[in-house]
């Protein structure tokens, strides 16, 4: 696998935009009288079994060459990353996040 174009620059080129996004999200969260929908795309690793099923977690693929059969063996495990606070977390696939959006929207709209 190869890195994407621009990866070598790190976060520096988009840091200002991320900071502005964070300020906008904090401002939106502080507004009163407006129903809000909160979507979570990651969960702490230690509590993931309590809230989601394995098929909802973003997989990490690993590959191993089988010399005997001359084949690549593909393995799969949950993709674990550290969140902003340094806590090991797993990322959710898009589908469970979309389901959460639909459920919350229905509640906010009184459907």
C-alpha positions, 0 to 999 in steps of 0.5 A, spaced: 500 500 500 502 507 498 500 513 502 495 518 499 498 524 496 499 529 501 500 525 507 507 527 508 505 534 510 501 531 516 496 535 519 499 542 518 495 544 512 488 543 515 490 544 522 486 551 521 480 548 518 480 543 524 480 548 529 475 552 526 470 546 525 471 545 532 469 552 534 463 551 530 461 544 533 462 547 540 457 553 538 452 549 535 452 545 541 451 551 546 445 553 542 438 552 546 431 550 543 434 547 537 434 539 537 440 536 536 443 530 533 449 527 535 453 521 531 458 517 534 463 514 529 468 511 534 467 507 541 472 506 546 475 499 545 473 496 552 466 498 552 465 496 544 462 489 546 456 492 550 454 497 544 455 494 538 456 487 534 462 485 531 460 486 523 458 494 525 466 495 526 471 498 521 475 492 519 483 492 519 486 487 514 492 484 514 496 479 509 500 473 510 504 469 504 503 462 505 509 459 502 506 452 502 500 454 498 503 460 494 497 464 496 496 470 500 492 469 506 487 475 508 486 476 516 481 481 519 481 484 526 477 490 529 481 497 526 484 500 533 486 507 533 487 512 539 482 517 540 483 525 541 484 523 549 489 517 547 484 512 549 484 506 544 478 506 540 474 502 534 471 506 528 464 504 526 462 503 519 458 508 515 451 503 516 450 503 523 452 511 524 446 512 518 441 508 522 443 512 529 442 518 524 435 515 522 433 513 529 435 520 532 431 524 526 425 520 527 425 522 534 427 529 533 421 530 528 416 526 532 415 521 527 
